[in-house]
Amino acid sequence: MQEDAHAQHELFTRMSPMLMGICMRYAQNLPEAEDILQEGFIKIFQKIKKYNFQGSWEGWVRRIMINTAIDYLRKQKAYRYQLSIEEGAGNHIEAQEIDQLELEYLYQVIQELPPGYRLVFNLYAIEGYSHKEIAQQLGISESTSRSQYTRARAILIKRIREDCMETNTFKNAI
């Protein structure tokens, strides 16, 4: 029994920094991310004997943590928050200009999205889920997933554009 506790502690120590990054992408704040991380590790420890050594260990653990974040947000009903489509309309910024932005800044801007948009954006753009998979996971239609992603992207572009104007960066981007 003590060996299991030691192994669990070792696994937590090695994996928690990477998994906390995942949790922070979905959570509204640090305490919420910590709750998701804790729930995720409980699930990992409960299901570890079911891991069949097919595919990546890291991928298996990541999938559990992502699903835990989705479950957590579903319980909070956070993904139901939406904004009007007009808030994101009419914004355009080139991909090469986004490449120039620091990754940390982009994570911060993504973190400021409304919870439902952030969830769909992360699942689609960062985790690589299809709209069909997102729809199944969240219990929404594929068109809702697409529209939430489109709106999230528009909000991000608008925010980046505004920040560029304020800091006088990318003078030719606007």
DASULUR-V942370 format. One record per pair of residues at least 24 apart in sequence whose C-alpha atoms are under 7 Angstrom apart, sorted by sequence separation. I is the first residue (numbers start at 1). J is the second residue. D is the distance in whole Angstrom. If there is no record, write none. Layout:
[[I:J:D] [I:J:D]]
//
This chain:
[[40:64:7] [40:65:5] [120:145:6] [40:68:6] [120:148:7] [121:149:5] [39:68:7] [120:149:6] [117:148:5] [121:152:6] [36:68:7] [117:149:6] [36:69:6] [81:114:7] [81:115:7] [82:116:7] [118:152:7] [81:116:6] [117:152:5] [36:72:7] [79:115:6] [80:116:6] [78:115:6] [79:116:3] [78:116:6] [113:152:7] [79:119:7] [19:62:7] [26:69:6] [23:69:7] [110:156:7] [109:156:7] [88:151:6] [91:154:6] [93:157:6] [89:154:7] [92:157:7] [85:151:6] [88:154:4] [91:157:6] [88:155:5] [91:158:6] [88:158:7] [93:173:6] [25:111:6] [26:118:7] [26:119:6]]
//
